[in-house]
Amino acid sequence: MSVSDFDVLIVGGGLAGLSLACALRDSRLRLALVEQHPPRPAQGWDARVYAISPANSRFLQEIGIWKHLPGDRLTAISAMKIHGDRGAQLDFSAYESGIDELGWIVESSLMACELWENAKRQGNLSLLCPAEPTAIAIDDRAAALTIGDDHHITARLLVAADGRDSWVREKLALRAIDTPYGELGLVANFDCQTPHRGVARQWFRHDGVLAWLPLAGDRISIVWSAPEELARQLLHLPAEALATRVAAAGDCALGELRLLTAAAAFPLRLLQVPQIVAARVALIGDAAHGIHPLSGHGINLGFQDARALASVLATVPEWQDVGQLRFLRRYQRQRREETLLMQTTTHALHHLFRSGLPGLGTLRNTGMNLTNALPVLKNLLVRYAIGAF
């Protein structure tokens, strides 16, 4: 039997968990991270991409990641065009808002691999991989994790960063309200006939929400949040038929499309975790919350979780225990407002555009057009979205 002792033990080596570890690289804390397998680079273009807000690109700069991402695979979002289901339109422009970009489109695997490489070079971090936790226990002095049959790890604080179906959350019986949307998020990448010029596009349609996100070159990545039956039909279409269907659903805004990566799909769920901290435990990323992808803010929330928790832990005096609940509650208070706002907003928008109640169609499209006609309001929305407040 072997025993290891740390200050902070992170379970889960995804984007949120790795970013937390990297954010604590200059701290006095002894860190460990447990992960079943390291990230692997995608073959060609990764179909899973994220819209990274300027606030989170700054966070990735601060932890030493951003400068190592290949510049020819990053795409700045210069503008966004949102279309309602009855001809309404809402436009956002970085230029008109006086900023350099609305955000960046980055492939998931690029960020994961760079975070992993950065973590491997970190002096105060022990990467335990491949490793799978088998048991967990919490007492007044420490959190204890068992890996395999005979490796026991203790830490003052255990951080669950192990995804939406969090093993840690389940084992500790932390309450989670999981609400399926009855939809799948279909993702794929395409070549475009005409340049996208850094413009992201989104359509609120009768059959779901379709987003076109600009990739480097004349390419786009799409996320089509559609009812399960339709999504499965789209998933099994031949490449040319899917490209034709996606182009038509987007009003052929970029001409003909050609499929670059095989389509994939994942279930969409609202995940609410009332308490994201407990004695010697904190949850971050998808273990702490899940939202509808129509806003593109999922991983942005996860990165801000990591940033906030790292900030709290870094300010704990050396003679104090970082696992004390009074410190962890600071983190929970910092993250409650933004998480609740994003969950409430995306959930309401989803139901607003899925509802067939009389009058709602006119109301939602009138609201979009009215907002589009008010530059001050649009600018406020942009400033909030990019983290300028």
N, C-alpha and C positions, 0 to 999 in steps of 0.2 A: 504494500500500500504506500502511495506517495501523497504528500500534502503540500499545497502551495498557498501562500497567503498574500493578498493584495489589498489595495485601498478600494479600487473600483474594478468590478468584473462585468464586462459587456457580453451579453449573449446575443449573437447575431452579427454577421459581418456584411450586411447590406449597406446601402448608401448612408442611412441614418447612423447605424452603429459605428461604421468606419469614420464618418465625419466627426462624431463625438470623440473617438480615440485621438484623431489628428488634432482636434481643437484643444486637447489637453496635453499636447506634446511638450510644452514648456512648463508644465505644472510640476509640483513636488510629488504628485501622486504616482503610486505604482499601479499600473494598469494591466489587465489581461482581457483578451477577446477570444471568445469561443465560437468557432464556425465549422460547419460540416465540410464545406469545400470552398476553395478560393474562386473568385470570379474569373470568367473566361472571356476573352475578346470575341466579339461576334464575327462570323464569317461574312465579309462584305459589310453592308449597312445594317445596323441594328434596328429592328422594327419597333423596339420599345424606346421611345424618346421622351424627354421631358422639356417643358417650357420653364426655364430657370429665370426667376425674377432678378432684377439688378441687385436687390438686397442680398440674395443668395449667391450671386456671382461674386459679390464683395466678400461674403463669408468664405467661399472657396478660395478666393485670393488670400485671405487672412491665414488660412490653414495650409497654404503652400501648394494647392492643387491646380488652380486655374491656369497658371502659367505653363504647366506641363501638358495640358490638353492640346491636341493638334489643331492649330488654327484653321486648317483647311477642312475641318469637320465641324466647326462651330458656325452657327448662322444667327446673326442679329435680327431681331424682329423690328422692322422699321414702322410697321403699321398693322392694324387689325381691322377686318371688316366682318361684322356680325349681321346675319340676315335672319329676319323673323319668318314665320310660316305664312304671312299674308302680305309680303312685299315690303315690310318695314326693314330699315337698315340702321345700324349704329357703327360709326367709324371712329377709330382711335389712331392717332399719328404721333410718333415720337417727336417729329419736327415741330408740330403745332403745340406740343406740350413742353417744348424747350428742353428735351432730354436727348441723349445719344441713341438710346434704344429702349423699347418696351420690355425686352427680355432677350433670352438666348435659347435656341433649340440645341440640345445636347443629347447624344446617344447615351442610354443608361450604362451600357457596358464600358464605354470610354471612361466615365466618371468612376465606376466601380473598380476598374483595373488600376487607375491612377491612384485612387485612395488606398488600395491594397499595397501598391508598391511604396507609397509614402509611409504607410503603417509599418511595413517590413523594416524600414530604416530608422524607426523611432526607438530611442534608447530606453524610455520608461515603459514600453509596451511589450508584453509577451503574447505572441499570436499562437493560439492553441488550435491547430488545424492540420489534418482533419480530426474533429472531435465532436462527439454527440453527447449532450447531457442526458443523464438517466434518472437523477433524483435531485431534489432541492429541499432545503430546510432553512428556516429563519429563526434566530433566537435574539436575545437582548444584545449580544455582543457582535454577531456577524451573520452574514448570509453564507450558506454552504451549498456548493454544487458538486455533484458527483459526475465524473466523466467515465464512461465505460463501467468497469467493475471495481476499480481500485484507486482511481485518481480523484482525490478530494481537494477542492479549491474553496478557500474561504476569502471573504472580502467584507469590508465595512459597508459597501454599497453594491447591489446587484442591479444592473440596467438591462431591461428587456427591450431588445431591438430586433426581435425575431419574427417580425411580420404580423400580418393581419390575423393569422391563426396561431397566435403566440402560445408556445408551449409553456413559457414561464407564467404568463397570465392565467392560463388554464390550471396549472399546478397549484398556484397560490389562490385560486378561486376568486380572482378579481373580477367583478361584475362587468360584463360587456353586453351591450344591446346591439344585436346584429340584424339589420333590416335589409333583405335582398330587394333589389329594384326589379328583378325579373328581366334584366337586360345583360347583354354581353358587350364588352368593349372590343370591337374588331380593329386590329392594327395591321398596317402594311405600308410599304414604301413604294413610290412610283417615280418614274421619269416623266417630265412634263414637256409638252410641245412648245410652250412659251414660258419665258422667265417669270418667276414669282416675285422678284424684286424685294424679297424679305417681308412679304405681306402674309400674315396668318389670316385664315378665313374660317368662319364657322357658320353653319346653317342649323337653325332650329326647325326641324322638319316634322311632318306628321308621323314619320317612322323613326324618330330618334334625333340625336344631335350628331352632326358630322363636322369634324374639324380637319382642316388642311394646314399642316405646320411646315414651314419652309426649311429644307435641308440645303447644305452646300451644293452649289451647282444648280442645274435646273431639275431639282428633285423635291418631292414632298413626302412627308410621313402623315398618315391619316389615322384618326381615331373616330370610329363610327359607333356611338353608343346606341344600340338598337335592341328592340325586343328579341328575346332568345330565339324564337322561331326564325325571324328574318336574319339574325346574325348567323345562325347555323347554315341557312341557305346561302348567304354571301360567302361564308367560309369554304363552302364546297364548290363554288363556281370555278370554271377554268380561268386561267390567268387573263386571257383577253376579255372574257365576259365580265369578270370582276372589274377590270380597268374601265370598261365601257360604262358599267353601272355606277362606279364611283365618280367618273367624269360627269355623267348626266346628273347625278345627285348634287353636284357642285356647279351646275349651270354651265359646264364646259369652260369655266373661268380661265383655265390654263391649257385649253385645247385638248388634244388627245393625251391619254396617259398610258404608260407601259409599266407593268408590274415588275418591281425590282426584287422584292423579298416575299416569300410565301406569307400569306395572311395567317394571323393567330388571333385568339380571342380569350378574354378572361372575364369572369363574372363580376358584376358591379353591385356593391353593397354599401350601405351606410353603417358605419361602426362607431358607436358612442361608448366611451369608457368614462363613467362619472368620476372615478378617482384614479388618476394616473400615477399616484404615489401611495406607498404604504411603508410600514416599518422596514427600512433598509432596502427598499425597492423603488425604482422609477421606471416608467414606460416612456419610450420615444418612438417616433415614426409611426408606421402602420400598426404597431402593437398598441398605440395609444389612441388612434383615430383612423377613420376611413371616410372619404367623401366621394361624391360623384365627380368623374373626371371632366365635366363640362367646363370647369374653371381653370383646369390645368395646374391646380395648386397643391396636389398631393405631396410631392416630394419637397416642395417649398416649405410646407408645414413641418415635415420631418427634419429638414436642415435647420429650421428655426428652433425646433425642440433641442437639437444637439447644441446649437449656439447658446441657448438660454441655460441649459443644464450645465454646460462647461463653464459659463460665466458664474453661476452660483457656486459650483464646486471650487473654482479657482479663488474665490473670496473667503472660503472657510479657513479660519486660522489653523496653523499647523498643529496646535495642541487639541483641536476639536475633532470630533468624529464626523466624517463626511456622510455617514449613513443616518445621522439623526433626522427624525421626521421634520423638525422645525426648519432645517435647511431645504429639505425636499419640497416642503409646502411653498417655499418661495418660487421654486421652479413651476409648480402647478399653478400658482396664481398668475405668473407671467404668461403662461401659455393658454389659460382658460379662455380669455376674450377672443383672441384671433381664431382659435380652433372652433369655438362656438359660432362665431360670425360666419366662417366659411362653410361649416356644416349646415347652418340654418339657411344661408343664401343659396347654396347649390341645391339643397333639398327643395326649397321653395320654387326655384326656377325650373327644376325638373318637373315638379307637379304642375306648375303654371302652364308649361308648354305641352304637357301630356294630357292635360284635362280637356274634355270636350264640352264642358259646361257652357251654355249659351252666354254670349257676351264676353267671355274671357279672351277669345281670339282677338276681338277688337281692342280690348283693354291692353293686352300685352304688346301688341304691335303699335298702338298709339303711344304707349309708354316709351318704346324704343325710339320712335321718331321724335318724340318730344325731347328726350335726353340728347339725341343727336343734334338737336337745334340749340342746345344750351352749352356753349363752349366752356363756361366756368364749371358747370357740373361735370362735364366730361373730363376736364383737367383734374378735378378733385378725385374722380374715380381712378384715373391713371396714376396720380401721385400715391394714392393708397395702395394700389396693386403692386407698384414697384418698390414699396417700402420707403418712400421719401418722407413720410411723417415720423 
